[in-house]
Amino acid sequence: MNRILTRRAALLGVSAATAAAAGSRAFAGPAPVTLLNVSYDPTRELYKAYNPVFAENWRRRTGQTVTIEQSHGGSAKQALSVLNGLQADVVTLGISGDIDELAQKGHLLAETWQSRLPNHATPYHSTIVFLVRAGNPKKIRTWADLLQPGLQIITPNPKTSSGGRWNYIAAWISALKAPGGSEASARAYLDKLYKSVPVLDSGARGSTTTFTQRGVGDVLLAWENEAFLAQDELGPGKVEIVTPPLSVLAEPPVAWLDTVTARKQTTAVAKAYLEGLYSERGQEIIGQNHYRPLTIKAQARYGARYPKIPLVNVRDYGGWARLQPQHFADGALFDQLYKPPK
């Protein structure tokens, strides 16, 4: 009898412990998750500010703890890393063409991905500006001024960097729109411009370092937000931002990768992470980090810092589906005109 009672007590103890553990798990809420955001070069500061805000909001809404990990580099290189197996839950890259590659070649998301979020899945805008030395000693104001003899231009490699491609396309469009502009004159302009480039870094942040820290070059072709950040970090009297009279509407898009998030069971949190960029709090953080926000409230607060100039949309030139193979594929126009300095 005592043995039977002892056995029953032991079983009851196990059951109670099991119930307590289950209750503890239920009280603790959903299991923690980790998201990997694979991004392009100049977004480090933006997501460093946004990630903890989103994580706290998500925890309050769902009880789930989310950790966001970051990967940064040239946009095309980042897309290639994802195609080669880097397990990105979300990609926040520099041009839509890089995400199209993930859909078309990697089948990681639907080719209609830009319809899943507002504004063609682009939560903010930017453009391309010139960063020059204090006092603008070379008197650089326009795209034509970049061809003055002896000028050194710093810009990243358009084969690996979205910033490099936006720089290139902005220069190309400016030449097309110049008086008497044509495909031939635009090609001649690019040929002269890239003869003045002493080094091609793989990403936009590398080019910024070359210009600001190494002191190489007379002018940096840069994302507008990157130029503002460099100015902030260096302090007054070091560099100046010159906004040319015409530039390009840079639209860095975002997407979650269906195949990865389905396998990791992170689709809901990945989608919410990107949707949060469109919220007023997300737009506030975007404005604070020198990107051009979308909402009226954020534009009213941060828009005054951005000169109002014509910003040309690449869709008017066939979009990246046309521009990528025309200019940046192996053997295309960039490869034909650029010769590395000896």
C-alpha positions in Angstrom: 0.0 0.0 0.0 2.8 2.4 0.9 4.5 1.7 -2.3 1.3 2.4 -4.3 0.8 5.7 -2.5 4.4 6.6 -3.1 4.0 5.9 -6.8 0.8 7.9 -7.0 2.4 10.8 -5.2 5.4 10.7 -7.6 3.0 10.6 -10.6 1.0 13.5 -9.2 4.3 15.4 -8.6 5.3 14.9 -12.3 1.9 16.0 -13.4 2.0 19.1 -11.2 5.5 19.9 -12.5 4.4 19.4 -16.1 1.3 21.6 -15.5 3.5 24.3 -13.8 5.9 24.3 -16.7 3.1 24.6 -19.2 1.6 27.4 -17.2 5.0 29.1 -17.0 5.3 28.8 -20.8 1.9 30.2 -21.3 2.6 33.1 -19.0 5.9 33.8 -20.8 4.1 34.3 -24.1 5.3 33.4 -27.6 8.8 32.2 -28.1 11.4 34.9 -29.0 12.3 35.4 -32.7 15.2 36.9 -34.6 14.8 38.8 -37.8 17.7 39.4 -40.2 17.4 42.7 -42.2 19.8 42.7 -45.1 20.3 46.3 -46.2 22.5 48.6 -48.2 25.3 50.7 -47.0 24.0 54.0 -45.6 21.1 52.7 -43.6 23.0 51.6 -40.5 22.0 54.6 -38.4 18.4 54.6 -39.6 17.8 51.0 -38.5 19.9 51.3 -35.4 17.3 54.0 -34.3 14.2 52.2 -35.7 14.9 48.6 -34.5 14.5 49.1 -30.7 11.3 51.2 -31.2 9.7 48.5 -33.4 10.8 45.7 -31.0 9.3 47.4 -28.0 6.0 48.1 -29.8 5.9 44.5 -31.0 6.5 43.2 -27.5 3.7 45.3 -26.1 1.3 44.2 -28.9 2.0 40.5 -28.9 4.1 39.6 -25.9 6.8 38.4 -28.2 10.4 39.4 -28.0 12.0 40.1 -31.4 15.7 40.7 -32.0 16.7 42.4 -35.3 20.1 41.7 -36.7 21.6 43.8 -39.5 23.8 43.2 -42.5 25.1 46.1 -44.6 27.0 46.5 -47.8 26.7 47.4 -51.4 23.1 46.7 -52.5 24.0 44.4 -55.5 26.5 42.5 -53.3 23.9 42.1 -50.6 21.3 40.8 -53.1 23.9 38.3 -54.3 24.6 37.1 -50.8 20.9 36.5 -50.3 20.8 34.6 -53.6 23.7 32.5 -52.4 21.9 31.6 -49.2 22.0 34.4 -46.6 18.8 33.9 -44.7 17.2 37.4 -44.8 13.8 37.8 -43.4 13.6 41.2 -44.9 15.6 43.1 -47.5 15.8 46.9 -47.5 17.9 47.5 -50.6 18.9 50.5 -52.7 17.1 49.9 -55.9 14.1 47.8 -56.9 16.1 45.9 -59.5 18.1 44.1 -56.7 14.9 42.8 -55.1 13.5 41.9 -58.6 16.6 39.6 -58.9 15.6 37.8 -55.7 12.1 37.2 -57.1 13.1 36.3 -60.6 16.3 34.3 -60.0 15.9 33.1 -56.4 12.1 32.7 -56.3 12.3 34.1 -52.8 9.2 36.3 -53.1 6.5 37.0 -55.7 7.4 39.2 -58.6 4.5 41.5 -57.6 6.2 42.3 -54.3 6.0 46.1 -54.9 2.2 46.0 -54.7 2.3 44.6 -51.1 3.3 47.9 -49.4 2.4 51.5 -50.1 4.3 53.7 -52.6 5.8 50.8 -54.6 7.1 49.3 -51.3 9.3 52.5 -50.8 8.8 54.0 -47.3 11.0 57.1 -48.0 12.8 58.9 -50.8 16.3 60.4 -51.3 18.3 61.9 -54.1 21.9 62.4 -55.3 23.9 65.4 -54.2 27.5 66.6 -54.3 29.6 66.7 -51.1 32.5 69.2 -51.5 35.3 70.6 -49.4 34.6 73.6 -47.1 34.2 76.8 -49.2 33.6 74.7 -52.3 37.1 75.7 -53.7 36.3 74.1 -57.1 33.1 76.1 -57.5 31.0 72.9 -58.2 27.3 73.7 -58.8 26.1 71.6 -61.7 26.7 68.3 -63.3 28.7 70.0 -66.1 31.1 71.4 -63.5 32.2 67.8 -62.7 34.1 67.8 -66.0 36.5 70.6 -65.2 40.2 69.6 -65.8 42.0 68.0 -62.9 38.9 67.4 -60.7 38.8 64.1 -58.7 35.4 62.5 -58.3 34.6 59.9 -55.6 31.7 57.5 -56.3 31.2 53.8 -55.6 31.2 51.0 -58.1 27.8 50.8 -59.8 28.3 47.1 -60.4 28.1 46.5 -56.6 26.5 49.6 -55.1 23.0 51.0 -55.6 24.4 54.4 -54.6 26.9 54.0 -57.5 24.0 53.2 -59.9 21.9 56.1 -58.7 25.0 58.4 -59.1 25.6 57.1 -62.6 22.0 57.3 -63.7 21.6 60.8 -62.3 24.7 61.9 -64.3 23.5 60.2 -67.4 20.0 61.8 -67.2 21.5 65.2 -66.6 23.6 64.8 -69.8 20.5 63.7 -71.7 18.6 66.7 -70.5 21.4 69.2 -71.2 20.9 71.5 -74.2 21.5 69.4 -77.3 21.7 66.3 -75.1 21.6 62.9 -76.8 22.5 59.3 -76.2 25.9 60.0 -77.8 26.6 63.1 -75.7 25.5 61.4 -72.5 27.9 58.5 -73.2 30.7 61.0 -73.9 29.9 62.8 -70.6 30.0 59.6 -68.6 33.3 58.6 -70.3 34.9 61.9 -69.2 33.4 61.7 -65.7 34.6 58.2 -64.9 38.1 59.1 -66.2 38.2 61.5 -63.2 37.3 58.7 -60.6 40.6 57.5 -58.9 39.0 54.7 -57.0 35.7 52.7 -57.0 34.7 51.5 -53.5 32.2 48.6 -53.4 29.6 50.6 -51.4 28.4 54.1 -50.7 29.8 54.1 -47.1 33.2 53.1 -48.3 33.2 56.1 -50.8 32.2 58.4 -47.9 35.1 57.1 -45.9 37.5 57.6 -48.8 36.4 61.2 -49.2 35.9 62.3 -45.6 38.5 60.2 -43.7 41.2 59.6 -46.3 40.9 63.0 -47.8 40.8 61.7 -51.4 38.9 63.7 -54.1 37.4 67.1 -54.6 33.7 66.0 -54.7 31.8 63.0 -53.5 28.6 61.9 -55.4 26.4 60.8 -52.5 23.0 59.8 -51.3 21.5 63.0 -49.8 21.1 61.4 -46.4 24.7 60.2 -46.5 25.9 63.7 -47.2 24.0 65.1 -44.3 25.3 62.4 -42.0 28.9 63.1 -43.1 28.4 66.8 -42.4 26.9 66.1 -39.0 29.8 63.7 -38.0 32.6 66.0 -39.3 31.2 69.1 -37.7 31.0 72.7 -39.1 33.6 74.0 -41.5 34.7 70.7 -43.0 32.4 69.9 -46.0 29.4 71.4 -47.7 26.4 69.9 -49.5 25.7 71.2 -53.0 22.4 70.2 -54.5 22.6 70.2 -58.3 19.8 71.9 -60.3 18.5 68.5 -61.5 18.8 65.1 -59.9 17.1 61.7 -59.7 14.3 60.5 -57.5 16.0 57.7 -55.5 13.5 55.1 -54.2 15.0 52.5 -51.9 12.5 49.7 -51.6 11.8 47.1 -48.9 10.3 43.6 -48.9 9.9 40.4 -46.8 11.1 37.2 -48.3 8.2 34.7 -48.3 10.3 31.5 -48.6 12.5 32.4 -45.6 9.8 33.8 -43.4 7.5 30.9 -44.0 10.2 28.4 -43.0 11.2 30.4 -40.0 7.6 31.3 -39.1 8.4 35.0 -39.0 6.1 36.3 -41.7 3.8 38.3 -39.4 6.6 40.0 -37.6 8.6 40.7 -40.8 5.6 42.2 -42.5 4.8 44.3 -39.4 8.5 45.4 -39.2 8.3 46.9 -42.7 4.8 48.3 -42.3 6.0 50.2 -39.2 8.3 52.3 -41.4 5.1 53.9 -42.8 3.8 54.8 -39.4 4.1 58.3 -38.0 6.8 57.1 -35.6 8.6 55.3 -38.4 8.4 58.4 -40.6 9.7 60.5 -37.7 12.8 58.3 -37.4 13.2 58.4 -41.2 13.2 62.2 -41.2 15.6 62.3 -38.2 18.1 60.2 -40.3 18.0 62.6 -43.3 15.7 60.6 -45.6 12.7 62.3 -47.2 9.6 61.0 -45.5 6.2 60.4 -47.1 3.6 61.6 -44.5 2.4 65.1 -44.4 3.3 65.5 -40.8 6.9 64.3 -41.2 7.3 66.3 -44.4 6.2 69.5 -42.5 8.8 68.9 -39.8 11.8 67.8 -42.0 11.0 68.9 -45.5 12.4 72.4 -45.2 16.0 71.1 -45.2 15.7 69.7 -48.7 16.0 72.1 -51.7 13.1 71.7 -54.1 14.5 70.7 -57.4 13.3 68.6 -60.3 13.8 64.9 -59.4 13.6 62.7 -62.5 11.9 59.3 -62.1 13.8 56.4 -63.6 10.4 54.9 -64.7 10.4 57.6 -67.4 13.5 55.8 -68.8 12.2 52.3 -68.7 12.9 51.7 -65.0 15.5 49.3 -63.6 14.3 46.5 -65.8 15.7 48.4 -68.8 18.5 50.4 -67.2 20.2 47.5 -65.4 21.0 45.4 -68.5 21.6 48.5 -70.6 24.2 50.0 -68.4 25.4 47.6 -65.7 25.3 44.0 -67.0 28.6 42.4 -67.9 29.9 44.0 -71.1 27.2 46.8 -71.0 27.8 50.5 -71.2 29.6 51.0 -67.9 32.1 48.2 -68.6 32.7 49.7 -72.1 33.5 53.1 -70.8 35.3 52.6 -67.4 38.9 51.7 -67.4 40.5 51.3 -63.9 43.4 53.8 -63.3 46.8 52.2 -63.8 
